[in-house]
Amino acid sequence: MRLFSKIISAVFTILFIWAAFVQYNDPDAMLWYFIYGLAAIASFLFLMEKLVLIVPLVLSFAYFIGAYIFWPEHFEGVSIDGGNINNIEHARESLGLIINALVMLFYAWRIRRVGKV
């Protein structure tokens, strides 16, 4: 399980960096750089066995709150096929935050369960 956790954290470090990178043309790109940047840093710290339990717990809570705030008034999916683009964009943002939160909960669970990565 230790090797699996390290592989997961390495993969998510790369994925979170990529998620931040592709925000360059977003109107609120700096916000998303910060959000995905924090997740990438936490993933890297987990990989290096330097992440303390409180960090993923706080981040997961913040990401779940953000997902709730960004959730669209009317969910129309995540693909652009005739729906309201604002609802679709908010759904994508919310789902991204939920993924961040779940990854942080995994890190917290592993730290709590094993004491170390």
N, C-alpha and C positions, 0 to 999 in steps of 0.2 A: 504493500500500500504506500510505502514511503516513496518508491520510485514513481508510482502512478501520480502521487501528489506533486512531485517535482516536474513531471512531464506536463501535467495540467497547468501548473503555474507558469512554466516556460511558454506553453502555447498561448495562454491568456495574456502574458506579458506582451507577446508579439501582436496578438489580436487587438489588445487595447491601444497599443501604439498605432496600429493601422487605423483603428476606429477614430483616433484623434486626428491622424493625418488626413483622412478623407473629409474632414469637416471644413477644409480650407475655403470652400465657397458658400458656407452656411452664413446667414446674416448674423447669427450669434455664435460664431466659431470660437471665440475666446472662452465662452462658457463651457463648450463641449471639449475644448483642449484641456481645460481644468478638470472636468469630470472624468474623462478617459485617461488623462495623465495621472490623476490620483490612483485610479484603478491599476494602471500599468506599474506605478511605483510600488503599490501594495503587493502586486503579484511578484515583482522582482524581489522585494524584501522577503516574501514568503519563500521564494526559491532559494534565497541565500540564508534562510532560517533566522532572519532578524525581525520578523513581524511579530508584534506583541498582540495579544488577544483583543485589547480594547479597540485597536484600529479597524480591523474588519467588522467588528460589531457596530461601531459608530458609522462606518461607511455604508454598511448594508442598510442600516436604519435610514440614513440620509438618502440613499438611492431609492428605497421603497417610497419614502415621502415624495421625492422628486417624480417618481413614476405616477403616483397618485395625482400630483399637481398637473403634470403634463398630459394625463389621460384625456382623450378627446371627448367632447360632449356626446358625439355620436360616432361609434366605432364603425369604420368602413373598410377595415383591413389595412394592409401595408403596401399593396401594389397599386400603381396608378392605372386605373382602368375606368375612369369616368366619375370617380367619387370626388368629394371635396378635398382638395390638396392639403388644406390646413388640418383637417381631421386625420388624413393619412400621415402627414408629417408628425403630428402629435402622437399618433399610435406608434410610429417607428421610434420616436424618442423615448416614449414610455417603456416599450419593450426592451430597448437598449439598456435603460436604467434597471429594469427587472433582471436582465442577464447579469449586470454588474453586481446587483444586490445578492443574487444567488451564488455567484462566484465568491463574494466576500463571506457569505455564510458558510460555504464549504471550507474556506481558509480558517474561519473561527472554529468550526467543528473539529478540523484536524488539529489545530493548536490546542484546543481544550481536551480532546480525546487522547492525544499522544503526549502533549506537553511541549513537543517540538514537532517540526515538519517531519 
